[in-house]
Amino acid sequence: MINKEKLKNSTVKEIIEEYPYTENFFEDQKLAVDDKDKSLREIFSELTVEEKEDVVFDLDQFADSLASHIRNMQEFLGENDSVVGKLSILPGKDKDDEQEDYEKLDIESGEIISIVGPTGSGKSRLLADIEWTAQGDTPTDRQILINDEVPDKKWRFTGGKKLVAQLSQNMNFVMDLSVMEFLNLHAESRLIDNQEEVVERIFREANQLAGEQFGRDTQITSLSGGQSRALMIADTAILSSSPIILIDEIENAGINREKALELLVGEEKIVLMATHDPILALMGDKRIIINNGGIRDIITTNAEEKELMKELKVLDKVLMDLRDDLRYGKNLSRISEELAAVKNA
């Protein structure tokens, strides 16, 4: 809620510092603002008779117009959408119309939830319910709450900023831009102050995620599937204001999965990922078990499973080294030595 009384008593400098996009608003008004250290109330009280005739608004009208401008920009930038402390999933039904047997699943900001189950079990349907903040109006009859409340309809039915960002298995760019042109274009649309710093960080993080490095001038249409996914994960984590991230089978992307999740969670996102990968499943704080279209169980990852995950990561590194050796035509005989070391560990 924009407090109009607070706006009236704030200096122009304070308003611009809190809402950078208001600088153009002040420039477009006929109101002369020579001293930005004065409050709006002071500026209006000092207007001469001639200046009052030139100014369209009085103080109250000006504050209303300014507050409206700020709300519109917040809507465009998605700033209001980012305050999500908790996502809740209320039970629905499976493909046989049997009721799901749980009361309520709460997911806090910064948590990772894995969604596991056989192919065709309903993992993607659950992701879709969350993306559309279902209200008993999907085939599952589930209901999604945000901060224990029914979400605003704008998150469902507008084409602007969304509550949810989804990273699908296949990501193809259609714009003929270089990597840096693409990132700068997105950053400019967000009207961020430190654009150069943010864009550089996204580029650096994306290359740490990607299995194969790419350059600043690389055309995004020529990126491999893994490189595209790495770029979009870094971009989504750092620049997107969507507080909820849905990922479908990240294991197929050819990227550093662990770093990708750390990056997303480090930005205080809620992350839900459908996966068949045991390491990713155990990296989640909880895992949702799906079968026949319904949630069958919700399991909290325990200490023993975390220890098992460490062993699986050792095996996974051996397999990743093997893939790299195959790619670059290296002799694979050393892999047997690594496997023997793992067995004896």
C-alpha positions in Angstrom: 0.0 0.0 0.0 1.4 3.4 -1.0 1.0 5.9 1.9 0.1 9.2 0.2 0.7 11.2 3.4 4.2 9.8 3.6 4.8 10.8 0.0 3.6 14.4 0.8 6.1 14.7 3.7 9.0 13.0 1.9 11.6 14.9 0.0 11.9 14.4 -3.8 15.3 12.9 -3.2 13.9 10.3 -0.8 11.1 9.4 -3.1 13.4 8.9 -6.1 15.8 6.8 -3.9 13.0 4.5 -2.9 11.3 4.5 -6.3 13.9 5.2 -9.0 11.4 5.1 -11.8 9.7 8.3 -10.3 12.5 10.5 -11.6 11.0 10.6 -15.1 7.6 11.3 -13.5 8.9 14.5 -11.8 10.7 15.5 -15.0 7.4 15.2 -17.0 5.4 17.4 -14.6 5.1 21.1 -14.9 6.0 21.4 -11.2 9.5 23.0 -10.9 11.6 21.0 -8.6 14.8 23.0 -8.1 15.6 21.6 -4.6 15.2 17.9 -4.3 15.9 18.1 -0.5 12.5 19.7 0.0 9.4 17.7 0.7 6.4 17.8 -1.7 4.4 19.7 1.0 7.2 22.3 1.2 7.4 22.7 -2.6 3.6 23.2 -3.0 3.5 25.6 0.0 6.2 27.8 -1.6 4.6 28.1 -5.1 3.8 31.6 -6.2 0.4 32.6 -7.5 1.7 32.4 -11.1 3.3 29.0 -10.5 0.0 27.7 -9.0 -1.8 28.7 -12.2 0.7 26.6 -14.3 0.5 23.5 -12.1 -2.4 21.3 -13.0 -2.6 19.5 -9.6 -2.9 20.6 -6.1 -0.8 18.7 -3.5 -3.5 16.0 -2.9 -4.0 15.5 -6.6 -0.3 15.4 -7.2 0.2 12.8 -4.5 -2.7 10.7 -6.0 -1.1 10.8 -9.4 2.4 10.0 -8.1 1.0 7.0 -6.0 -0.8 5.7 -9.1 2.4 5.9 -11.1 4.3 4.0 -8.5 1.6 1.3 -8.3 1.6 0.9 -12.1 5.4 0.6 -12.2 5.4 -1.9 -9.3 2.8 -3.9 -11.2 4.9 -3.8 -14.4 8.1 -4.8 -12.6 6.4 -7.4 -10.4 7.7 -5.9 -7.2 4.5 -6.7 -5.3 4.5 -10.3 -6.5 7.9 -11.0 -4.9 6.6 -11.1 -1.3 5.8 -14.8 -1.0 6.7 -16.4 2.4 4.7 -19.5 1.9 3.1 -21.6 -0.8 0.4 -24.1 0.3 -1.1 -27.0 -1.7 -4.5 -28.2 -0.5 -5.6 -31.8 -1.4 -7.5 -32.7 -4.5 -8.1 -36.1 -6.2 -6.3 -38.6 -8.4 -7.3 -40.0 -11.8 -9.8 -42.3 -10.2 -11.5 -39.5 -8.3 -10.0 -40.8 -5.0 -9.3 -38.0 -2.5 -5.6 -37.3 -1.8 -4.7 -38.3 1.8 -3.0 -35.3 3.4 -4.3 -32.2 5.0 -2.1 -29.4 3.7 1.4 -29.0 2.3 3.2 -25.8 3.3 6.4 -24.8 1.4 8.4 -21.9 2.8 10.6 -19.4 0.9 14.1 -20.8 0.3 12.9 -24.5 0.3 13.5 -27.1 -2.4 10.8 -29.6 -3.0 11.3 -32.5 -5.4 8.4 -34.2 -7.2 9.0 -37.9 -8.0 6.9 -40.6 -9.6 6.7 -42.8 -12.7 6.4 -41.3 -16.2 2.8 -40.2 -16.7 2.1 -40.2 -12.9 1.0 -36.5 -12.8 4.2 -34.6 -11.9 3.6 -32.1 -14.7 0.0 -31.7 -13.7 1.0 -30.7 -10.2 3.5 -28.1 -11.6 0.6 -26.8 -13.8 -1.7 -26.5 -10.8 0.9 -24.4 -9.0 1.7 -22.3 -12.1 -2.0 -21.4 -12.5 -2.6 -21.1 -8.8 -5.5 -23.6 -9.1 -8.6 -23.0 -7.1 -10.4 -26.3 -7.5 -10.9 -25.6 -11.2 -8.4 -28.1 -12.7 -8.7 -31.8 -13.3 -7.2 -32.5 -9.9 -9.5 -30.1 -7.9 -6.4 -28.9 -5.9 -6.3 -25.5 -4.4 -3.2 -23.3 -4.1 -2.8 -20.6 -1.4 -0.1 -17.9 -1.2 0.7 -16.7 2.4 -2.4 -18.6 3.5 -4.7 -16.6 1.2 -6.4 -17.1 -2.1 -4.0 -15.5 -4.7 -4.8 -12.4 -6.6 -6.5 -13.1 -9.9 -3.9 -11.0 -11.7 -1.4 -13.8 -11.2 -3.7 -16.1 -13.3 -5.2 -14.0 -16.0 -2.8 -11.2 -16.9 0.0 -11.4 -19.5 2.4 -9.4 -17.4 4.7 -10.3 -14.6 3.8 -13.8 -13.2 4.0 -15.2 -9.7 5.7 -18.3 -11.2 8.7 -18.8 -13.5 8.8 -22.2 -15.2 12.0 -23.8 -16.7 10.8 -26.5 -19.1 12.9 -29.4 -20.5 13.2 -27.7 -23.9 14.1 -24.1 -24.2 14.7 -22.5 -27.6 15.5 -18.9 -28.3 13.9 -17.2 -31.3 15.6 -13.7 -31.1 18.8 -13.1 -33.0 20.8 -11.5 -30.2 24.1 -12.1 -28.5 24.1 -13.3 -25.0 25.0 -9.9 -23.6 22.4 -8.1 -25.8 19.8 -10.5 -24.5 20.7 -10.0 -20.8 21.0 -6.2 -21.2 17.6 -6.1 -22.9 16.0 -8.0 -20.0 17.8 -5.9 -17.4 16.7 -2.7 -19.1 13.1 -3.9 -19.0 13.5 -4.3 -15.2 14.8 -0.7 -14.8 17.5 -1.8 -12.4 20.1 0.7 -11.2 23.2 -1.5 -11.3 22.6 -3.1 -14.7 26.2 -3.7 -15.8 27.0 -5.4 -12.5 23.9 -7.6 -12.6 24.3 -8.6 -16.2 28.0 -9.5 -15.6 27.0 -11.7 -12.6 24.3 -13.5 -14.6 26.9 -14.2 -17.4 29.4 -15.5 -14.9 27.0 -17.7 -13.0 25.6 -19.1 -16.2 29.0 -20.2 -17.4 29.7 -21.9 -14.0 26.5 -23.9 -14.5 27.0 -24.8 -18.2 28.9 -28.0 -19.1 30.5 -26.1 -22.0 31.5 -22.4 -21.7 30.1 -19.8 -24.1 31.2 -16.2 -24.8 29.6 -12.8 -24.4 29.1 -12.4 -28.2 27.7 -15.9 -28.7 24.3 -15.7 -30.4 21.6 -17.1 -28.1 20.1 -19.0 -31.1 23.4 -21.0 -31.3 23.5 -22.0 -27.7 23.2 -25.7 -26.9 20.3 -27.1 -24.8 22.5 -27.1 -21.7 23.9 -23.7 -22.3 20.4 -22.2 -22.9 19.2 -23.8 -19.7 22.2 -22.5 -17.7 21.6 -19.0 -19.0 17.9 -19.0 -18.2 18.5 -20.5 -14.7 21.0 -17.8 -13.9 18.8 -15.1 -15.4 15.7 -16.3 -13.5 17.5 -16.6 -10.2 19.1 -13.2 -10.3 16.9 -10.9 -12.4 13.5 -12.4 -12.4 11.2 -11.2 -9.6 9.1 -14.4 -9.8 9.3 -15.9 -6.2 8.3 -19.4 -7.3 10.4 -21.5 -9.7 9.1 -24.7 -11.3 11.7 -27.0 -13.0 10.9 -30.0 -15.1 13.7 -32.6 -15.2 16.8 -30.4 -14.8 18.9 -33.6 -15.0 18.5 -33.6 -18.8 20.0 -30.2 -19.2 23.7 -31.0 -19.1 24.4 -28.5 -16.4 25.8 -28.4 -12.8 22.6 -29.3 -11.1 23.8 -28.7 -7.5 25.1 -25.2 -8.3 21.8 -24.4 -10.1 19.7 -25.2 -7.1 22.1 -23.4 -4.7 21.8 -20.3 -6.9 18.0 -20.4 -7.0 17.6 -21.0 -3.3 20.2 -18.5 -2.5 18.0 -15.8 -4.0 15.2 -16.9 -1.6 13.0 -18.5 -4.2 10.6 -21.4 -3.6 11.8 -24.2 -5.9 9.8 -27.2 -7.0 11.3 -29.7 -9.4 10.0 -32.8 -11.1 12.8 -35.3 -11.4 13.8 -38.9 -11.9 17.3 -38.3 -10.6 18.0 -39.7 -7.1 20.6 -37.1 -6.2 18.2 -34.2 -7.1 15.4 -35.9 -5.2 17.5 -36.1 -2.1 18.7 -32.5 -2.5 15.1 -31.4 -1.8 14.0 -30.6 1.8 10.9 -32.7 1.0 9.8 -34.9 -1.8 6.3 -35.3 -3.1 5.4 -38.8 -4.3 3.0 -38.8 -7.2 1.2 -41.8 -8.7 -2.0 -42.2 -10.7 -2.4 -38.4 -10.8 -2.5 -38.0 -7.0 -0.1 -37.1 -4.2 0.6 -40.4 -2.4 3.1 -39.3 0.2 5.2 -36.3 1.4 8.6 -37.4 2.7 11.0 -35.1 4.6 14.6 -35.9 3.7 16.4 -37.3 6.7 20.0 -37.4 7.9 20.7 -40.9 6.6 19.4 -39.9 3.1 21.7 -36.9 3.1 24.7 -39.1 3.8 23.6 -41.4 1.0 23.4 -38.4 -1.3 27.1 -37.7 -0.6 28.0 -41.2 -1.8 25.8 -40.8 -4.9 27.6 -37.6 -5.7 30.9 -39.4 -5.8 29.5 -41.9 -8.3 27.9 -39.1 -10.3 31.3 -37.3 -10.6 32.8 -40.4 -12.1 30.1 -40.6 -14.7 30.4 -36.9 -15.5 34.2 -37.3 -15.9 33.5 -40.2 -18.2 31.1 -38.1 -20.3 33.7 -35.4 -20.7 36.4 -37.9 -21.7 34.1 -39.4 -24.3 33.3 -35.9 -25.7 37.0 -35.0 -26.1 38.2 -38.4 -27.3 40.3 -39.3 -24.2 41.3 -42.8 -23.1 38.7 -44.2 -20.7 40.9 -46.7 -19.0 41.4 -44.4 -16.0 37.7 -44.6 -15.2 38.2 -48.2 -14.0 40.7 -46.9 -11.4 38.2 -44.3 -10.2 35.5 -46.9 -9.9 37.8 -49.1 -7.9 38.6 -46.2 -5.6 34.9 -45.6 -5.1 34.3 -49.3 -4.2 37.1 -49.3 -1.7 36.1 -46.0 -0.1 
